[in-house]
Amino acid sequence: MAIIKFINNKVSLRKTLDYICKEEKTDKKLISGKDCIPETAYEEMIEVKQLYKKLGGREKIHFVQSFSPTDKLTYKQAHEIGLKMAEYFKDFQVVVATHIDRKHIHNHIVINTVNFRTGLKFHQSKYDLQKIKDYSNKICKEYGLSIIDHKSKVSDIKINEYQARIKGISWKQVLADDIDIVMEKSRNKYDFFRGMNELGYKVNWSKEKLSIIYTTPNGYKCSDKKLHNEKYLRENIEQYFKEKTKKKIQGVKNEKARYKSIHSSLAEIIEQFSRTKQAEGTTTLTELNKSAKKQLAIEMHYSTEELDDMEF
């Protein structure tokens, strides 16, 4: 599943390209250009603008293509999808950078607003934006990924927030990072509450409200919808913990079944040795146990010491 999020701000083309290509966020192999070279993309895009005298107005189109952590996707595959996405913008210069600094892989795609063949600027109506999202879904289907057809439930990133993220001073980003850390460590929402409280946050997760309201240690308030990612929505966090509980229960069931199997195998081997040794009229029960464990260790690929540590 890929979510398309358009970044509407007035950050310059140069700063945007510098940001998406930062070493700490991506890798050189995961930065590519369509109809331009990534290292000189800014100069090439400006040259096209100068050629058609289109230096004024909006400099670039910038959007993020975020993939679900549940999709089994490699960095290379995510980048391939980003490059296919770039092909949608015929005769426009595009830079694609796949970011790998967060748990969810995402592509940053930046397009020059001026067409290098016609000199016309990219037209961005609501219809055009929906077509881009539809095209992203089409590519995701080709890669066997899940898709979404609903409108995003979270708010867009505003200019001040985007600039704060670029500078590394966004308190919302810190909040999102802390939520990720605590969610991973927590077994359920009550563990999540305690973990967030230990970091100095207050969490209002009441039955009366559809959203989760966070209060930061510095007193800032933020709802889950204002964190700009659907994975932080209340219903998705609840689903996350439900799935985590299911996996835990299944793991316990599998472990019990494994030990039951070992116990059953051990009992059968003891019984078999018992019958054999009774016929011979020798051997103590202790010797039978040792022989049985040795046979079981061979069959189950355990050491006899490991079997000694197991309770039956």
KEPA-950041 format. One line per field, with one value per atom (N, C-alpha, C): residue in one letter; atom name; x, y, z. Coordinates in steps of 0.05 Angstrom, whole numbers. Example, Ala and Ser with C-alpha at 12.3 -4.5 7.8 and 13.67 -1.06 7.14 Angstrom:
2
residu [a, a, a, s, s, s]
atome [N, CA, C, N, CA, C]
px [264, 246, 264, 257, 273, 258]
py [-114, -90, -66, -45, -21, 1]
pz [156, 156, 156, 142, 143, 157]
This chain:
312
residu [m, m, m, a, a, a, i, i, i, i, i, i, k, k, k, f, f, f, i, i, i, n, n, n, n, n, n, k, k, k, v, v, v, s, s, s, l, l, l, r, r, r, k, k, k, t, t, t, l, l, l, d, d, d, y, y, y, i, i, i, c, c, c, k, k, k, e, e, e, e, e, e, k, k, k, t, t, t, d, d, d, k, k, k, k, k, k, l, l, l, i, i, i, s, s, s, g, g, g, k, k, k, d, d, d, c, c, c, i, i, i, p, p, p, e, e, e, t, t, t, a, a, a, y, y, y, e, e, e, e, e, e, m, m, m, i, i, i, e, e, e, v, v, v, k, k, k, q, q, q, l, l, l, y, y, y, k, k, k, k, k, k, l, l, l, g, g, g, g, g, g, r, r, r, e, e, e, k, k, k, i, i, i, h, h, h, f, f, f, v, v, v, q, q, q, s, s, s, f, f, f, s, s, s, p, p, p, t, t, t, d, d, d, k, k, k, l, l, l, t, t, t, y, y, y, k, k, k, q, q, q, a, a, a, h, h, h, e, e, e, i, i, i, g, g, g, l, l, l, k, k, k, m, m, m, a, a, a, e, e, e, y, y, y, f, f, f, k, k, k, d, d, d, f, f, f, q, q, q, v, v, v, v, v, v, v, v, v, a, a, a, t, t, t, h, h, h, i, i, i, d, d, d, r, r, r, k, k, k, h, h, h, i, i, i, h, h, h, n, n, n, h, h, h, i, i, i, v, v, v, i, i, i, n, n, n, t, t, t, v, v, v, n, n, n, f, f, f, r, r, r, t, t, t, g, g, g, l, l, l, k, k, k, f, f, f, h, h, h, q, q, q, s, s, s, k, k, k, y, y, y, d, d, d, l, l, l, q, q, q, k, k, k, i, i, i, k, k, k, d, d, d, y, y, y, s, s, s, n, n, n, k, k, k, i, i, i, c, c, c, k, k, k, e, e, e, y, y, y, g, g, g, l, l, l, s, s, s, i, i, i, i, i, i, d, d, d, h, h, h, k, k, k, s, s, s, k, k, k, v, v, v, s, s, s, d, d, d, i, i, i, k, k, k, i, i, i, n, n, n, e, e, e, y, y, y, q, q, q, a, a, a, r, r, r, i, i, i, k, k, k, g, g, g, i, i, i, s, s, s, w, w, w, k, k, k, q, q, q, v, v, v, l, l, l, a, a, a, d, d, d, d, d, d, i, i, i, d, d, d, i, i, i, v, v, v, m, m, m, e, e, e, k, k, k, s, s, s, r, r, r, n, n, n, k, k, k, y, y, y, d, d, d, f, f, f, f, f, f, r, r, r, g, g, g, m, m, m, n, n, n, e, e, e, l, l, l, g, g, g, y, y, y, k, k, k, v, v, v, n, n, n, w, w, w, s, s, s, k, k, k, e, e, e, k, k, k, l, l, l, s, s, s, i, i, i, i, i, i, y, y, y, t, t, t, t, t, t, p, p, p, n, n, n, g, g, g, y, y, y, k, k, k, c, c, c, s, s, s, d, d, d, k, k, k, k, k, k, l, l, l, h, h, h, n, n, n, e, e, e, k, k, k, y, y, y, l, l, l, r, r, r, e, e, e, n, n, n, i, i, i, e, e, e, q, q, q, y, y, y, f, f, f, k, k, k, e, e, e, k, k, k, t, t, t, k, k, k, k, k, k, k, k, k, i, i, i, q, q, q, g, g, g, v, v, v, k, k, k, n, n, n, e, e, e, k, k, k, a, a, a, r, r, r, y, y, y, k, k, k, s, s, s, i, i, i, h, h, h, s, s, s, s, s, s, l, l, l, a, a, a, e, e, e, i, i, i, i, i, i, e, e, e, q, q, q, f, f, f, s, s, s, r, r, r, t, t, t, k, k, k, q, q, q, a, a, a, e, e, e, g, g, g, t, t, t, t, t, t, t, t, t, l, l, l, t, t, t, e, e, e, l, l, l, n, n, n, k, k, k, s, s, s, a, a, a, k, k, k, k, k, k, q, q, q, l, l, l, a, a, a, i, i, i, e, e, e, m, m, m, h, h, h, y, y, y, s, s, s, t, t, t, e, e, e, e, e, e, l, l, l, d, d, d, d, d, d, m, m, m, e, e, e, f, f, f]
atome [N, CA, C, N, CA, C, N, CA, C, N, CA, C, N, CA, C, N, CA, C, N, CA, C, N, CA, C, N, CA, C, N, CA, C, N, CA, C, N, CA, C, N, CA, C, N, CA, C, N, CA, C, N, CA, C, N, CA, C, N, CA, C, N, CA, C, N, CA, C, N, CA, C, N, CA, C, N, CA, C, N, CA, C, N, CA, C, N, CA, C, N, CA, C, N, CA, C, N, CA, C, N, CA, C, N, CA, C, N, CA, C, N, CA, C, N, CA, C, N, CA, C, N, CA, C, N, CA, C, N, CA, C, N, CA, C, N, CA, C, N, CA, C, N, CA, C, N, CA, C, N, CA, C, N, CA, C, N, CA, C, N, CA, C, N, CA, C, N, CA, C, N, CA, C, N, CA, C, N, CA, C, N, CA, C, N, CA, C, N, CA, C, N, CA, C, N, CA, C, N, CA, C, N, CA, C, N, CA, C, N, CA, C, N, CA, C, N, CA, C, N, CA, C, N, CA, C, N, CA, C, N, CA, C, N, CA, C, N, CA, C, N, CA, C, N, CA, C, N, CA, C, N, CA, C, N, CA, C, N, CA, C, N, CA, C, N, CA, C, N, CA, C, N, CA, C, N, CA, C, N, CA, C, N, CA, C, N, CA, C, N, CA, C, N, CA, C, N, CA, C, N, CA, C, N, CA, C, N, CA, C, N, CA, C, N, CA, C, N, CA, C, N, CA, C, N, CA, C, N, CA, C, N, CA, C, N, CA, C, N, CA, C, N, CA, C, N, CA, C, N, CA, C, N, CA, C, N, CA, C, N, CA, C, N, CA, C, N, CA, C, N, CA, C, N, CA, C, N, CA, C, N, CA, C, N, CA, C, N, CA, C, N, CA, C, N, CA, C, N, CA, C, N, CA, C, N, CA, C, N, CA, C, N, CA, C, N, CA, C, N, CA, C, N, CA, C, N, CA, C, N, CA, C, N, CA, C, N, CA, C, N, CA, C, N, CA, C, N, CA, C, N, CA, C, N, CA, C, N, CA, C, N, CA, C, N, CA, C, N, CA, C, N, CA, C, N, CA, C, N, CA, C, N, CA, C, N, CA, C, N, CA, C, N, CA, C, N, CA, C, N, CA, C, N, CA, C, N, CA, C, N, CA, C, N, CA, C, N, CA, C, N, CA, C, N, CA, C, N, CA, C, N, CA, C, N, CA, C, N, CA, C, N, CA, C, N, CA, C, N, CA, C, N, CA, C, N, CA, C, N, CA, C, N, CA, C, N, CA, C, N, CA, C, N, CA, C, N, CA, C, N, CA, C, N, CA, C, N, CA, C, N, CA, C, N, CA, C, N, CA, C, N, CA, C, N, CA, C, N, CA, C, N, CA, C, N, CA, C, N, CA, C, N, CA, C, N, CA, C, N, CA, C, N, CA, C, N, CA, C, N, CA, C, N, CA, C, N, CA, C, N, CA, C, N, CA, C, N, CA, C, N, CA, C, N, CA, C, N, CA, C, N, CA, C, N, CA, C, N, CA, C, N, CA, C, N, CA, C, N, CA, C, N, CA, C, N, CA, C, N, CA, C, N, CA, C, N, CA, C, N, CA, C, N, CA, C, N, CA, C, N, CA, C, N, CA, C, N, CA, C, N, CA, C, N, CA, C, N, CA, C, N, CA, C, N, CA, C, N, CA, C, N, CA, C, N, CA, C, N, CA, C, N, CA, C, N, CA, C, N, CA, C, N, CA, C, N, CA, C, N, CA, C, N, CA, C, N, CA, C, N, CA, C, N, CA, C, N, CA, C, N, CA, C, N, CA, C, N, CA, C, N, CA, C, N, CA, C, N, CA, C, N, CA, C, N, CA, C, N, CA, C, N, CA, C, N, CA, C, N, CA, C, N, CA, C, N, CA, C, N, CA, C, N, CA, C, N, CA, C, N, CA, C, N, CA, C, N, CA, C, N, CA, C, N, CA, C, N, CA, C, N, CA, C, N, CA, C, N, CA, C, N, CA, C, N, CA, C, N, CA, C, N, CA, C, N, CA, C, N, CA, C, N, CA, C, N, CA, C, N, CA, C, N, CA, C, N, CA, C, N, CA, C, N, CA, C, N, CA, C, N, CA, C, N, CA, C, N, CA, C, N, CA, C, N, CA, C, N, CA, C, N, CA, C, N, CA, C, N, CA, C, N, CA, C, N, CA, C, N, CA, C, N, CA, C, N, CA, C, N, CA, C, N, CA, C, N, CA, C, N, CA, C, N, CA, C, N, CA, C, N, CA, C, N, CA, C, N, CA, C, N, CA, C, N, CA, C, N, CA, C, N, CA, C, N, CA, C, N, CA, C, N, CA, C, N, CA, C, N, CA, C, N, CA, C, N, CA, C, N, CA, C, N, CA, C, N, CA, C, N, CA, C, N, CA, C, N, CA, C, N, CA, C, N, CA, C, N, CA, C]
px [17, 0, 18, 11, 26, 7, 14, -2, 13, -1, 11, 4, 24, 20, 35, 20, 32, 42, 66, 78, 74, 55, 49, 63, 85, 100, 115, 129, 144, 174, 182, 210, 222, 246, 258, 264, 267, 274, 301, 320, 347, 346, 333, 332, 317, 296, 281, 298, 312, 330, 352, 363, 384, 373, 349, 337, 332, 319, 312, 337, 359, 384, 404, 396, 414, 424, 450, 463, 450, 442, 432, 403, 391, 364, 362, 382, 381, 408, 410, 436, 439, 463, 468, 454, 453, 440, 410, 399, 370, 362, 380, 374, 376, 356, 356, 342, 349, 336, 324, 301, 289, 292, 306, 312, 330, 345, 365, 383, 406, 425, 422, 418, 412, 432, 458, 478, 476, 465, 463, 434, 416, 387, 378, 387, 379, 387, 412, 422, 407, 402, 388, 359, 346, 318, 317, 336, 336, 342, 359, 365, 340, 323, 298, 279, 278, 262, 272, 298, 310, 304, 306, 301, 273, 254, 226, 217, 236, 230, 207, 210, 190, 203, 219, 233, 215, 193, 175, 154, 139, 118, 128, 112, 119, 142, 162, 186, 184, 169, 170, 144, 139, 118, 132, 124, 137, 116, 119, 101, 117, 105, 117, 99, 112, 98, 107, 90, 97, 84, 101, 92, 86, 67, 59, 81, 87, 107, 99, 72, 63, 69, 74, 81, 110, 115, 142, 155, 170, 181, 210, 228, 256, 261, 283, 290, 291, 303, 307, 280, 261, 234, 219, 222, 209, 220, 246, 258, 248, 246, 236, 208, 191, 164, 165, 183, 186, 194, 212, 220, 198, 181, 158, 138, 136, 119, 129, 155, 167, 160, 157, 150, 123, 106, 80, 82, 104, 107, 124, 112, 125, 137, 162, 176, 180, 178, 185, 209, 227, 250, 242, 250, 242, 266, 267, 286, 271, 280, 268, 289, 282, 300, 284, 293, 280, 293, 277, 287, 284, 306, 307, 313, 309, 316, 293, 270, 247, 237, 219, 210, 194, 180, 165, 181, 185, 200, 183, 195, 180, 197, 185, 198, 191, 212, 207, 210, 190, 190, 187, 207, 207, 207, 188, 185, 188, 204, 206, 178, 169, 142, 141, 164, 165, 172, 155, 160, 183, 203, 227, 223, 201, 195, 177, 156, 136, 139, 152, 154, 130, 110, 85, 89, 75, 77, 58, 66, 50, 24, 2, -25, -33, -39, -44, -72, -92, -120, -125, -148, -155, -158, -167, -170, -142, -123, -96, -83, -88, -77, -89, -114, -127, -116, -110, -99, -71, -56, -30, -33, -52, -56, -66, -83, -93, -70, -52, -29, -10, -7, 8, -4, -31, -45, -41, -41, -37, -9, 11, 38, 40, 28, 28, 15, -7, -20, -1, 15, 34, 55, 61, 81, 68, 42, 28, 23, 24, 20, -10, -18, -46, -48, -73, -77, -99, -101, -123, -139, -164, -182, -195, -191, -204, -188, -201, -188, -172, -149, -133, -148, -145, -159, -142, -118, -100, -95, -87, -84, -57, -56, -32, -11, 15, 36, 37, 35, 36, 65, 68, 95, 112, 101, 117, 127, 109, 116, 137, 134, 153, 181, 182, 208, 220, 204, 214, 226, 214, 224, 251, 253, 278, 301, 294, 314, 319, 302, 305, 295, 276, 266, 236, 225, 196, 188, 173, 164, 144, 130, 111, 127, 150, 166, 178, 186, 196, 174, 149, 126, 122, 122, 117, 139, 164, 186, 183, 175, 171, 147, 126, 104, 113, 130, 140, 156, 173, 190, 173, 154, 137, 118, 107, 90, 104, 129, 144, 149, 153, 159, 134, 111, 86, 71, 59, 43, 14, 5, -23, -24, -48, -51, -44, -48, -42, -12, 3, 33, 41, 26, 31, 27, 6, 1, 24, 32, 53, 79, 85, 110, 111, 89, 87, 89, 76, 77, 105, 120, 148, 165, 158, 172, 162, 142, 132, 107, 95, 71, 46, 25, -2, -18, -32, -47, -77, -93, -122, -135, -141, -152, -179, -199, -224, -245, -265, -286, -302, -304, -320, -308, -282, -269, -259, -261, -253, -223, -210, -182, -166, -140, -122, -110, -111, -99, -74, -51, -26, -19, -8, 3, 33, 50, 79, 90, 114, 126, 128, 129, 130, 102, 81, 54, 40, 53, 39, 19, -4, -25, -27, -32, -34, -52, -70, -87, -73, -83, -70, -72, -93, -97, -77, -65, -46, -17, -13, 14, 20, 1, 6, 12, 4, 8, -15, -28, -52, -45, -20, -14, -17, -17, -21, -50, -68, -97, -105, -124, -133, -140, -157, -165, -142, -121, -99, -80, -77, -61, -75, -102, -118, -114, -115, -112, -84, -64, -36, -33, -45, -43, -59, -82, -98, -81, -67, -51, -27, -16, 6, -2, -26, -37, -42, -53, -58, -32, -12, 14, 26, 23, 33, 18, -8, -24, -17, -14, -7, 21, 39, 66, 66, 49, 47, 35, 14, 2, 22, 38, 58, 79, 87, 107, 96, 71, 59, 57, 50, 48, 75, 96, 123, 132, 127, 135, 118, 92, 75, 85, 94, 105, 130, 147, 172, 165, 146, 138, 127, 110, 99, 120, 139, 161, 178, 184, 200, 187, 161, 145, 145, 142, 142, 169, 191, 218, 223, 214, 218, 203, 178, 162, 175, 187, 200, 224, 241, 264, 257, 235, 226, 219, 204, 197, 221, 240, 265, 281, 285, 302, 288, 262, 248, 252, 253, 257, 285, 304, 331, 334, 315, 316, 337, 346, 366, 358, 375, 373, 353, 362, 345, 329, 309, 293, 310, 331, 348, 363, 373, 387, 368, 342, 323, 318, 317, 313, 336, 361, 384, 385, 379, 379, 357, 334, 311, 318, 330, 337, 358, 376, 397, 385, 366, 352, 335, 321, 305, 322, 345, 363, 372, 376, 385, 362, 338, 315, 306, 307, 297, 319, 345, 367, 372, 367, 374, 398, 411, 432, 419, 431, 419, 418, 437, 438, 413, 405, 382, 356, 355, 332, 330, 354, 354, 342, 345, 335, 305, 293, 265, 248, 225, 207, 186, 181, 161, 139]
py [-24, 0, 25, 44, 69, 93, 111, 135, 158, 173, 196, 221, 236, 260, 283, 303, 327, 347, 356, 376, 404, 418, 445, 466, 477, 497, 515, 534, 553, 549, 526, 520, 519, 531, 533, 506, 506, 481, 471, 488, 480, 466, 479, 468, 441, 439, 414, 392, 397, 376, 368, 388, 383, 365, 371, 356, 327, 322, 294, 277, 290, 275, 273, 281, 280, 252, 249, 223, 207, 221, 207, 197, 204, 195, 175, 173, 155, 144, 132, 122, 130, 134, 143, 125, 99, 81, 84, 99, 102, 131, 145, 171, 171, 177, 176, 200, 206, 228, 218, 230, 225, 250, 248, 271, 291, 282, 299, 282, 293, 279, 289, 271, 280, 301, 296, 315, 343, 345, 372, 379, 365, 369, 398, 411, 438, 456, 455, 472, 466, 440, 432, 442, 441, 450, 481, 495, 524, 532, 516, 522, 521, 501, 498, 522, 530, 553, 579, 582, 605, 605, 581, 579, 589, 582, 590, 615, 627, 651, 646, 623, 616, 613, 633, 632, 640, 653, 661, 640, 645, 627, 602, 581, 556, 542, 534, 522, 492, 479, 450, 438, 413, 396, 376, 373, 355, 338, 311, 294, 270, 257, 234, 210, 188, 162, 143, 140, 124, 96, 76, 48, 37, 19, 7, -11, -11, -30, -59, -64, -91, -103, -85, -95, -104, -128, -138, -126, -104, -88, -82, -86, -79, -50, -38, -11, -8, -29, -28, -28, -45, -46, -20, -8, 18, 39, 38, 58, 53, 28, 21, 33, 30, 40, 71, 84, 113, 122, 106, 113, 109, 88, 84, 107, 116, 139, 164, 167, 190, 190, 167, 165, 177, 180, 191, 220, 234, 262, 265, 260, 260, 288, 288, 313, 333, 322, 339, 326, 342, 332, 324, 300, 289, 278, 282, 270, 252, 227, 208, 200, 203, 194, 177, 153, 134, 137, 145, 149, 123, 117, 92, 97, 122, 130, 125, 116, 111, 82, 73, 46, 41, 61, 58, 70, 54, 64, 84, 105, 125, 139, 145, 160, 189, 206, 234, 239, 251, 256, 286, 298, 327, 331, 347, 351, 381, 386, 414, 422, 445, 453, 460, 464, 472, 448, 443, 422, 430, 412, 420, 419, 408, 408, 430, 435, 455, 482, 481, 506, 511, 493, 497, 488, 500, 493, 470, 454, 432, 442, 431, 439, 420, 431, 415, 420, 409, 411, 387, 387, 365, 339, 342, 320, 308, 326, 317, 302, 312, 300, 272, 269, 243, 223, 233, 216, 205, 222, 214, 192, 195, 175, 148, 151, 127, 112, 128, 116, 101, 113, 100, 74, 73, 48, 27, 36, 18, 4, 20, 9, -10, -3, -20, -47, -46, -72, -90, -77, -93, -106, -94, -106, -123, -127, -144, -131, -104, -90, -83, -78, -70, -41, -32, -5, 7, 34, 48, 65, 65, 81, 104, 105, 126, 152, 173, 199, 198, 211, 211, 224, 211, 220, 239, 244, 261, 287, 307, 334, 336, 354, 358, 372, 368, 382, 411, 429, 458, 467, 491, 501, 504, 514, 517, 491, 471, 444, 432, 435, 423, 435, 461, 475, 466, 462, 453, 425, 409, 381, 382, 400, 402, 411, 429, 439, 421, 400, 381, 391, 411, 423, 419, 400, 395, 379, 391, 376, 354, 358, 337, 312, 317, 295, 280, 295, 282, 265, 276, 261, 235, 237, 214, 193, 202, 183, 169, 184, 172, 152, 158, 140, 114, 116, 92, 74, 87, 72, 58, 73, 62, 40, 44, 24, -3, -2, -26, -41, -27, -39, -49, -38, -43, -68, -82, -105, -98, -76, -67, -37, -26, 3, 13, -4, 4, 6, -12, -10, 16, 22, 45, 71, 72, 95, 98, 76, 78, 87, 76, 83, 113, 123, 151, 169, 160, 175, 177, 155, 155, 175, 180, 200, 229, 231, 258, 267, 248, 255, 248, 263, 255, 246, 224, 212, 211, 225, 225, 206, 182, 161, 153, 170, 165, 153, 140, 128, 150, 173, 195, 208, 205, 219, 199, 206, 189, 190, 212, 216, 212, 208, 208, 236, 247, 274, 271, 280, 279, 306, 307, 332, 326, 342, 338, 348, 340, 350, 380, 393, 422, 435, 419, 430, 433, 424, 426, 403, 410, 390, 383, 357, 348, 323, 324, 300, 281, 256, 237, 245, 259, 268, 289, 302, 324, 314, 287, 276, 268, 273, 271, 243, 222, 195, 178, 163, 148, 125, 117, 96, 105, 132, 142, 146, 141, 144, 124, 131, 114, 86, 84, 58, 40, 53, 38, 29, 45, 37, 15, 17, -5, -31, -29, -53, -64, -47, -55, -72, -64, -79, -105, -104, -129, -150, -142, -160, -170, -152, -160, -181, -177, -196, -223, -223, -248, -263, -249, -262, -274, -259, -269, -294, -294, -318, -342, -337, -358, -369, -351, -360, -378, -371, -388, -415, -415, -440, -458, -446, -461, -473, -457, -466, -489, -487, -509, -534, -531, -554, -567, -551, -561, -578, -567, -582, -607, -605, -628, -651, -642, -662, -675, -658, -669, -688, -680, -697, -724, -722, -747, -765, -753, -769, -782, -766, -777, -800, -798, -819, -844, -841, -864, -878, -862, -874, -889, -876, -890, -916, -916, -940, -961, -952, -972, -984, -967, -977, -995, -987, -1003, -1031, -1033, -1060, -1076, -1063, -1077, -1086, -1068, -1075, -1095, -1093, -1112, -1141, -1142, -1169, -1179, -1160, -1168, -1172, -1160, -1163, -1146, -1124, -1107, -1078, -1059, -1030, -1018, -996, -981, -960, -947, -926, -902, -896, -874, -879, -903, -910, -908, -916, -915, -885, -868, -840, -828, -835, -826, -835, -861, -872, -859, -855, -843, -815, -800, -772, -770, -789, -790, -795, -814, -820, -796, -783, -760, -737, -733, -712, -716, -741, -747, -741, -748, -745, -716, -701, -673, -652, -661, -643, -625, -635, -621, -635, -621, -633, -645, -665, -677, -657, -638, -617, -599, -593, -576, -590, -617, -632, -632, -633, -633, -607, -585, -559, -556, -573, -571, -585, -574, -586, -602, -626, -643, -651]
pz [0, 0, 0, -17, -18, -15, 3, 7, -6, -22, -35, -19, -11, 4, -10, -18, -32, -11, -15, 3, -9, 3, -7, 10, 1, 16, -4, 8, -8, -5, 5, 7, -21, -25, -51, -64, -90, -105, -95, -92, -84, -56, -37, -10, -9, -25, -26, -37, -59, -71, -51, -38, -18, 5, 13, 35, 28, 5, -2, -8, -14, -21, 2, 26, 49, 53, 59, 63, 86, 108, 131, 126, 104, 98, 76, 59, 36, 29, 6, -4, -33, -42, -70, -91, -85, -104, -105, -85, -83, -90, -105, -115, -146, -160, -189, -201, -226, -241, -266, -273, -299, -316, -338, -356, -343, -322, -310, -293, -286, -269, -240, -220, -193, -182, -188, -177, -188, -213, -225, -232, -218, -225, -221, -200, -196, -219, -227, -249, -275, -280, -304, -305, -282, -280, -283, -271, -274, -303, -316, -344, -361, -356, -371, -365, -340, -332, -346, -347, -360, -390, -402, -431, -439, -422, -429, -413, -399, -383, -363, -349, -329, -301, -294, -268, -245, -250, -229, -222, -201, -193, -180, -180, -167, -180, -165, -176, -180, -162, -163, -153, -160, -148, -131, -106, -88, -74, -76, -61, -50, -30, -17, -22, -30, -34, -12, 8, 32, 30, 37, 36, 63, 65, 90, 100, 126, 137, 134, 130, 127, 99, 80, 53, 53, 42, 41, 16, 22, 0, 7, -12, -8, -16, -7, -15, -46, -58, -87, -101, -91, -103, -100, -76, -71, -90, -95, -113, -142, -149, -176, -180, -159, -161, -163, -149, -151, -179, -192, -219, -239, -235, -252, -248, -224, -217, -232, -234, -248, -277, -289, -318, -324, -304, -308, -318, -310, -316, -341, -364, -389, -396, -403, -411, -388, -364, -340, -326, -317, -302, -274, -266, -240, -225, -198, -181, -161, -159, -140, -119, -94, -72, -53, -49, -30, -2, 17, 44, 60, 75, 90, 119, 128, 156, 175, 165, 183, 178, 195, 193, 168, 159, 134, 111, 90, 67, 52, 43, 27, 6, -16, -38, -37, -40, -44, -74, -86, -115, -120, -134, -139, -169, -179, -208, -214, -235, -245, -257, -250, -259, -289, -302, -330, -348, -368, -387, -405, -408, -423, -453, -463, -492, -500, -484, -492, -477, -454, -437, -421, -423, -408, -379, -361, -333, -326, -306, -298, -286, -295, -285, -263, -239, -216, -204, -217, -207, -188, -175, -158, -175, -199, -217, -224, -229, -235, -212, -188, -164, -160, -165, -163, -183, -207, -228, -220, -206, -197, -176, -158, -137, -150, -170, -185, -199, -210, -224, -203, -180, -159, -151, -148, -142, -163, -188, -211, -209, -203, -200, -176, -154, -130, -136, -151, -159, -174, -192, -208, -191, -167, -149, -127, -130, -111, -84, -83, -58, -55, -30, -25, -34, -39, -47, -30, -31, -17, -37, -33, -50, -35, -9, 7, 8, 14, 18, 44, 44, 68, 92, 115, 139, 156, 147, 163, 148, 162, 150, 135, 116, 101, 118, 110, 124, 114, 133, 126, 124, 113, 108, 132, 155, 179, 190, 190, 199, 181, 155, 136, 140, 143, 147, 174, 194, 220, 218, 201, 197, 183, 163, 148, 167, 186, 204, 228, 230, 252, 279, 278, 303, 306, 293, 294, 319, 337, 361, 353, 331, 322, 312, 300, 290, 314, 335, 360, 372, 373, 384, 368, 341, 324, 328, 331, 335, 362, 383, 409, 409, 394, 391, 379, 358, 344, 364, 380, 399, 420, 431, 453, 442, 418, 406, 403, 394, 389, 415, 437, 463, 477, 470, 485, 475, 494, 487, 481, 494, 490, 496, 494, 496, 524, 544, 572, 576, 564, 564, 549, 528, 512, 528, 544, 562, 581, 594, 614, 601, 577, 564, 556, 546, 539, 564, 585, 611, 621, 619, 628, 612, 588, 571, 576, 593, 600, 584, 569, 553, 568, 563, 572, 548, 551, 529, 536, 521, 525, 504, 513, 495, 507, 506, 519, 499, 510, 493, 479, 492, 481, 456, 453, 431, 410, 385, 363, 359, 368, 364, 390, 387, 410, 412, 436, 440, 457, 447, 461, 472, 496, 507, 512, 500, 502, 529, 536, 561, 562, 538, 537, 536, 538, 539, 512, 490, 464, 461, 450, 445, 416, 411, 383, 381, 362, 357, 338, 337, 319, 290, 283, 255, 246, 266, 260, 258, 259, 257, 228, 210, 181, 171, 186, 177, 189, 172, 180, 200, 201, 220, 249, 254, 281, 289, 271, 277, 298, 315, 337, 327, 306, 297, 288, 276, 266, 289, 309, 333, 348, 350, 363, 348, 321, 304, 307, 310, 313, 338, 361, 386, 385, 370, 367, 353, 331, 316, 332, 349, 366, 386, 397, 417, 404, 380, 365, 360, 352, 347, 372, 395, 421, 429, 426, 434, 416, 390, 371, 378, 386, 393, 417, 437, 461, 454, 437, 428, 414, 396, 381, 400, 421, 440, 456, 464, 480, 463, 437, 419, 416, 414, 410, 435, 459, 483, 487, 478, 480, 462, 439, 420, 431, 443, 455, 477, 495, 517, 507, 486, 475, 464, 449, 437, 458, 480, 501, 515, 520, 533, 516, 489, 472, 472, 472, 471, 498, 520, 546, 547, 537, 536, 519, 496, 478, 491, 504, 517, 541, 554, 577, 569, 547, 538, 530, 517, 508, 532, 551, 574, 593, 594, 611, 601, 574, 562, 569, 572, 579, 609, 625, 654, 667, 654, 666, 663, 672, 669, 688, 701, 719, 704, 718, 705, 698, 714, 708, 682, 678, 653, 630, 634, 612, 604, 624, 618, 602, 611, 597, 568, 564, 537, 520, 532, 517, 509, 527, 521, 499, 500, 479, 452, 451, 426, 416, 435, 428, 417, 430, 422, 393, 386, 358, 339, 346, 328, 326, 348, 349, 345, 342, 337, 361, 386, 410, 423, 441, 457, 481, 494, 518, 540, 541, 561, 558, 533, 528, 537, 533, 542, 572, 586, 615, 626, 611, 620, 615, 599, 593, 614, 620, 639, 624, 633, 620, 641]
